[in-house]
Amino acid sequence: MRIGLVTGEYPPDQGGIGDFTRELGRALAALGHEVHVLTSELRIANCETRNHETRNTVIVHRSIHRWGWRCWREILHLDDALRFDILNVQYQAAAYRMHPAINLLPWYLRWRVSPLSHFPTRIGGGRGGAGRDRRRGVVVTFHDLKVPYLFPKAGSLRWQAVLMLARWADGVIVTNREDELRIANCELRIANLVRIPIGSNIALCLPDGYDRDTWRMRWGLKPGDLLLGYFGFLNERKGGEDLIETLATLVARGLPAHLLLIGGRAGTSDPTNQAYAERVDCLIAERGLAARVHRTGFVPPAEVSASLAAVDVCVLPYRDGVSLRHGSLHACLAHGRPIVTTHPVVETPELRDGENMLLMPAQDVEALADGVTRLWTDSAARQRLEQGAAALAREFTWERIAERTLTFYRRLTA
């Protein structure tokens, strides 16, 4: 099968959607399929990359100048040339600079095959050509359901743009239970809807000669110190300020607590992350925690893995509840870390309080601090969560994810 994966970001861009696409592409290629990634021109200055990834033969086409209306022509040019069996759009509004062109791409692809069967007028984009006499399957993977920007006071039309993306696709993949319920309960009644969770973008792969105590010493930690860990970008939904307040509460209780922020500060796609990171910096200074908050910055995967292995407890204070959509959660699971996080907003049977993580009320700093304290003082509870996290992570390997994705592709193209 020849598969095209469309993504608004791709490594070395910093962002979860790009990392997901890379891992999925490699896993699909390892199963014997031809995989092409259609993505943006590089945004990072002085960074070299190759169009052809030697690992598992993923071919990367950095041909999209901007994710406006002209992106249709660039995508269709590759589609005509390569004749994809499946074109899978990886959707997260911020990765496409909040522009609605990607939301209308599946509609336009259908129009291009049979112009008279849909809207009577042409909106824009390329010419007919070789692709008009055939029909490839178009799949959309929703990594979240955030709406694009249309124009000031667009209101409900922004949600309609998301529904357009789902409506005109041949198949829809969601990564978590809450998005599945929202799509399933909308007025579209989508027949080809499947939930396929994501996996960890960071494999457990420690550097040669790794020593945990030595690694912790680089941040000036003593053997008896408590090191909290957080992986990923900080934003309001992920509870960045709650994370800092939890650290402040633990310090006020007399615990030798420190916090390690693992990974890049703001990412490539979403400019709002940078503004929020500055708010967090101000809170750190206000609470007098500058000497207790440490940062790795954007580092290679092996250093991320080593840093995750070095922490005592991972704290993920999602304000909208823990969800299997979060790559940061999967990375902590894959490294067998004890996790303190917040209750999911919908029932998620895989997440079991006291077995593979501790679940606390959202935006309740005292409860988060209580959970951390419990794990710090109860080694048996901490070990139980470590084992539970590692066991849960085995349900989300990239091979399994790729196999389930291929089964869905085949169902649509049979």
C-alpha positions in Angstrom: 0.0 0.0 0.0 1.2 3.5 -0.8 0.4 5.8 2.0 0.7 9.6 2.3 0.8 11.2 5.7 0.0 14.9 5.8 1.3 16.8 8.8 1.8 20.5 9.6 5.0 19.8 11.4 7.7 17.1 11.3 11.1 16.7 13.0 13.3 18.6 13.5 10.2 20.8 14.1 9.4 20.5 17.8 5.9 19.2 18.4 3.9 16.1 19.2 2.1 15.7 15.9 5.4 15.7 14.0 6.9 13.1 16.4 3.7 10.9 16.1 3.8 11.0 12.3 7.5 10.0 12.3 6.9 7.0 14.6 3.7 5.9 12.7 5.4 6.3 9.4 8.4 4.2 10.5 6.1 1.5 11.9 4.0 1.3 8.7 7.2 1.1 6.6 8.5 -1.7 8.8 5.4 -3.7 7.9 6.3 -3.4 4.2 4.4 -0.4 3.0 5.6 2.6 1.1 5.2 5.7 3.2 5.5 9.3 2.2 5.2 12.3 4.5 3.9 15.6 3.1 4.9 18.5 5.3 6.1 22.0 5.7 9.4 23.5 4.6 11.8 23.7 7.4 11.1 26.5 9.9 14.3 26.0 12.0 17.2 28.0 10.7 20.6 26.4 10.0 19.2 22.9 10.4 20.0 20.2 7.8 17.6 17.3 7.0 17.3 14.8 4.3 14.1 14.1 2.3 14.7 10.3 2.6 14.9 8.7 6.0 17.1 5.7 5.8 15.4 4.1 8.8 12.4 2.1 7.6 12.4 4.0 4.3 10.0 6.9 5.0 10.2 9.5 2.2 9.7 13.1 3.4 8.5 15.8 1.0 9.0 19.2 2.5 7.0 20.9 -0.3 4.4 23.0 1.6 5.4 26.6 1.8 2.4 27.7 3.8 -0.8 26.0 5.0 -3.1 28.4 3.2 -5.3 27.7 0.2 -2.2 27.1 -2.0 -1.3 24.0 0.0 -4.1 22.2 -1.9 -2.2 22.5 -5.2 1.1 21.2 -3.6 -0.6 18.3 -2.0 -2.6 17.4 -5.1 0.6 17.6 -7.2 2.2 14.9 -5.1 -1.0 12.9 -5.0 -1.2 12.9 -8.8 2.4 11.9 -9.2 2.5 9.2 -6.5 -1.1 8.0 -6.7 -1.6 7.3 -3.0 -3.9 4.5 -1.9 -4.5 6.3 1.4 -4.0 10.0 2.2 -4.0 10.4 6.0 -4.3 14.0 7.4 -2.9 14.3 10.9 -5.0 17.1 12.3 -4.2 19.6 15.1 -5.3 23.1 14.2 -2.1 24.8 15.6 0.1 22.7 13.5 -1.5 24.2 10.4 -1.2 27.8 11.8 -5.0 27.7 12.5 -5.8 28.1 8.8 -9.0 26.3 7.6 -7.6 25.1 4.3 -6.7 21.7 5.7 -10.2 21.4 7.0 -11.6 21.6 3.5 -9.0 19.4 1.8 -11.1 16.2 1.9 -14.0 18.0 0.4 -11.8 19.4 -2.4 -10.4 16.0 -3.1 -13.9 14.6 -3.5 -14.9 17.6 -5.7 -11.9 17.0 -7.9 -13.0 13.4 -8.6 -16.6 14.3 -9.2 -17.2 18.1 -9.4 -20.9 18.0 -10.1 -21.7 15.7 -7.2 -21.0 18.3 -4.5 -20.9 22.1 -4.4 -21.6 23.8 -7.8 -18.7 26.2 -7.7 -15.0 25.8 -7.3 -13.3 27.3 -4.3 -9.7 27.2 -5.4 -6.5 25.2 -5.7 -4.9 23.2 -8.5 -6.1 21.7 -11.8 -7.7 18.4 -12.6 -5.1 16.2 -14.2 -4.2 12.6 -13.7 -5.9 12.2 -10.3 -9.5 13.1 -11.4 -10.3 9.6 -12.8 -9.5 7.7 -9.6 -10.5 7.6 -5.9 -8.0 7.3 -3.1 -9.1 6.9 0.5 -8.9 10.0 2.6 -8.5 9.5 6.4 -8.4 12.2 9.1 -6.7 11.5 12.4 -7.9 14.0 15.0 -5.2 14.6 17.7 -7.6 17.1 19.3 -10.7 18.9 18.3 -9.5 22.4 18.5 -11.1 24.7 16.0 -9.2 26.8 13.4 -9.3 30.6 13.1 -11.7 31.8 10.4 -12.3 35.5 11.0 -13.3 37.7 14.0 -16.5 36.6 15.7 -16.8 33.4 13.5 -18.4 31.6 16.5 -19.9 28.3 15.7 -18.6 28.3 12.2 -15.2 27.4 13.6 -16.6 24.1 14.9 -18.4 23.6 11.6 -15.0 23.7 9.9 -13.9 20.8 12.1 -17.1 18.9 11.2 -16.4 19.6 7.5 -13.1 17.8 7.9 -14.8 14.7 9.4 -17.8 14.8 7.1 -15.9 14.6 3.8 -13.2 12.1 4.9 -13.7 8.5 4.1 -12.6 7.5 7.6 -12.0 9.2 10.9 -9.5 8.2 13.5 -9.6 9.6 17.0 -6.9 9.0 19.7 -8.9 9.1 22.9 -12.3 8.3 24.3 -13.5 11.9 24.9 -13.0 12.9 21.2 -14.6 9.7 20.1 -17.8 10.5 22.1 -17.9 14.0 20.8 -17.6 13.0 17.2 -19.9 10.1 17.5 -22.6 12.2 19.1 -22.5 15.0 16.6 -25.1 15.4 13.9 -22.9 13.8 11.2 -23.3 10.2 12.4 -20.0 9.1 10.9 -20.0 5.4 9.9 -16.2 4.9 9.6 -15.0 6.1 13.0 -12.3 4.2 15.0 -10.3 5.0 18.1 -6.6 4.2 17.9 -4.5 5.6 20.7 -1.1 7.1 20.3 2.2 5.7 21.7 5.3 7.2 23.3 7.5 9.3 21.0 10.4 8.6 23.4 11.5 5.0 23.7 13.3 3.8 26.8 16.8 4.0 25.5 19.4 5.1 28.1 22.9 6.4 27.1 25.8 4.0 27.4 27.1 3.8 31.0 24.0 5.6 32.4 24.1 6.1 36.1 21.0 7.6 37.7 22.7 9.3 40.6 25.4 10.8 38.4 22.7 12.1 36.0 20.8 13.8 38.8 24.0 15.5 40.0 24.1 17.6 36.9 21.3 19.6 38.4 22.9 19.8 41.8 20.6 17.2 43.5 21.6 15.4 46.6 20.9 11.7 47.1 18.0 12.3 49.3 16.2 14.9 47.2 12.8 14.5 45.7 12.8 15.2 41.9 9.5 15.8 40.2 9.4 15.4 36.5 7.3 17.1 33.8 7.7 16.3 30.1 6.4 18.4 27.2 5.4 22.0 26.5 3.7 24.0 29.2 0.3 25.6 28.5 -2.7 26.5 30.5 -4.7 23.3 29.7 -1.7 21.2 30.9 -1.7 23.0 34.2 1.8 24.6 34.1 0.9 27.0 37.0 -0.6 24.2 39.0 2.7 22.3 38.6 4.7 25.2 40.1 2.2 25.7 42.9 2.5 22.0 43.7 6.2 22.3 44.0 5.8 25.4 46.2 3.4 23.4 48.5 5.8 20.5 48.8 8.7 22.9 49.7 6.5 24.6 52.3 5.8 21.2 53.8 9.5 20.7 54.3 10.1 18.2 51.5 13.5 18.5 49.6 11.6 18.9 46.4 12.9 19.9 43.0 11.3 20.0 39.6 12.8 19.0 36.2 11.1 20.4 33.1 12.1 18.0 30.3 12.1 19.0 26.6 11.7 22.2 24.6 10.1 25.3 26.1 7.4 26.2 23.6 7.6 24.1 20.4 7.5 25.2 16.8 3.8 25.4 15.9 1.8 27.1 18.7 3.0 30.7 19.6 0.7 30.8 22.6 3.0 28.3 24.4 5.8 31.0 24.5 3.5 33.5 26.2 2.4 31.0 28.7 5.9 29.9 29.5 6.7 33.5 30.4 3.8 33.5 32.9 5.2 30.3 34.4 8.6 31.9 34.7 7.1 34.9 36.6 5.3 32.5 39.0 8.6 30.6 39.6 10.3 33.9 40.6 7.3 35.0 42.7 7.5 31.7 44.7 11.2 31.9 45.1 11.7 28.6 43.3 14.4 29.5 40.7 17.0 27.3 42.4 14.6 24.3 42.5 13.4 24.4 38.9 15.7 22.8 36.4 15.4 22.5 32.6 16.9 20.2 30.0 15.9 22.3 27.0 15.3 20.6 23.7 17.6 17.6 23.8 18.0 14.3 21.8 15.7 11.4 22.6 18.4 9.5 24.6 18.8 12.5 26.9 15.0 12.8 27.3 14.9 9.1 28.2 17.7 9.5 30.7 16.0 12.5 32.3 12.7 10.7 32.7 14.5 7.7 34.3 16.1 10.1 36.8 12.9 11.6 38.3 11.1 10.2 41.3 7.6 11.1 40.4 6.1 12.5 37.2 3.4 15.2 37.8 1.0 15.9 35.0 -1.7 18.3 36.3 -3.9 18.5 33.1 -6.7 21.0 33.8 -9.0 19.2 31.3 -8.2 15.8 32.8 -5.7 13.1 31.9 -6.2 11.7 28.4 -4.6 9.1 26.2 -4.2 11.8 23.6 -1.1 13.1 25.5 2.3 12.0 24.3 3.8 13.3 27.6 1.7 10.7 29.5 2.7 7.9 27.2 6.4 8.8 27.6 6.1 8.6 31.4 4.3 5.3 31.1 6.9 3.9 28.7 9.6 4.7 31.3 7.7 3.1 34.1 7.5 6.3 36.1 5.0 6.7 39.0 2.6 9.3 37.8 0.4 11.8 39.7 -2.2 13.4 37.4 -5.9 14.5 37.2 -9.1 12.5 36.8 -10.2 12.0 33.2 -13.3 13.9 32.1 -14.8 10.7 30.7 -14.5 7.1 31.9 -11.2 5.7 30.5 -10.9 2.1 31.7 -7.2 1.8 30.9 -6.4 4.5 33.5 -6.7 2.9 37.0 -6.3 4.9 40.1 -3.7 3.4 42.5 -2.7 0.7 39.9 -1.0 2.6 37.1 -1.2 6.2 38.3 -2.7 8.3 41.0 -5.7 10.4 40.0 -6.5 13.7 41.7 -9.1 16.5 41.1 -8.0 19.0 38.5 -6.7 22.4 39.7 -6.4 21.0 43.3 -2.8 21.8 44.3 -3.1 20.4 47.8 -4.4 17.1 46.4 -1.6 16.9 43.9 0.9 17.6 46.6 -0.7 14.9 48.8 -0.3 12.4 46.0 3.4 13.2 45.6 3.9 13.0 49.3 2.2 9.6 49.5 4.5 8.2 46.8 7.6 9.7 48.3 6.9 8.1 51.7 5.4 4.8 50.5 7.9 2.8 48.5 5.5 -0.1 48.0 2.9 2.2 46.4 5.6 3.8 44.3 6.8 0.4 43.0 3.2 -0.7 42.3 2.6 2.3 40.1 5.9 1.8 38.3 5.0 -1.7 37.4 1.5 -0.7 36.4 2.7 2.1 34.2 5.2 -0.2 32.4 2.4 -2.8 31.9 0.0 -0.2 30.4 2.7 1.1 28.1 2.9 -2.3 26.4 -0.6 -1.8 25.1 0.5 1.2 23.1 3.5 -0.1 21.0 4.0 1.4 17.6 3.7 -2.0 15.9 0.2 -2.4 17.4 -0.8 1.1 16.5 0.4 0.6 12.9 -1.4 -2.8 12.6 -4.7 -1.3 13.8 -4.2 1.7 11.4 -3.6 -0.6 8.5 -6.7 -2.7 9.3 -8.7 0.5 9.1 -7.1 1.6 5.8 -7.8 -1.8 4.3 -11.5 -1.6 5.4 -11.8 1.7 3.6 -10.1 0.7 0.3 -11.5 -2.9 0.0 
